């Protein structure tokens, strides 16, 4: 069975989704979130202390998904571990069959439910990408010490699409690619026009073909939540027309799915876009329905 990297190399338009591990020591509670995505999503992100809140450990949760035949994308943050802990967990992930890593800075503890927690940030996202790449390519720790086994990582980073003003350059993204990023998952951007202009600027700077871009999309559950994301969630782009559709909808959850399917179709029409990453805060049940509908109606997903 082709993995995420193989699908992207073959030019497949991919759909990834996301689960937040539960605040639970019960395996069944994680599987209740993840199993509905099996056979639908091309890979499933496992968040790592999202919102600076504790939950079932991400490395363990990703290993559980591997055991269930679900390909995970392990989100790996710099916030909670120093470089020794990060390197140990990279080895643990590889030994568990986890290949896909999304390297992130991590939310500041002040945003979470234990704001007095001390952040670590011993490494930044670029340094952690470079560390994972060295484990994979050289088979060694940053100290030069050789490791046993293989770390066959497929490395990812995060990005925020924007409507690029004159003179803007994608320096942050370029730095992540230089450090080792092979794919990118972005913040919500439901405006295909913005994505087209953003991808055109990346092409001008020789970046678009170097990394697989997966654009973040959301099945909105209410007009209120749509407005909140648009106004309060950093980097989110949701057109006013979509918010208006949600306000007029008799069934907002169903309308949110239809809007998201339309957005996926528009994004799939952009050749430089390699796929979408579906995130659904407080609306997990909509994701399997959305993916099934997208696979039926979006032409590029049927090829």
Beta strands, then each sheet from edge to edge (+ up, - down):
strand 1: 14-19
strand 2: 43-46
strand 3: 72-77
strand 4: 100-104
strand 5: 154-159
strand 6: 183-188
strand 7: 212-217
strand 8: 273-278
sheet 1: 1+ 2+ 3+ 4+ 5+ 6+ 7+ 8+ 1+
end
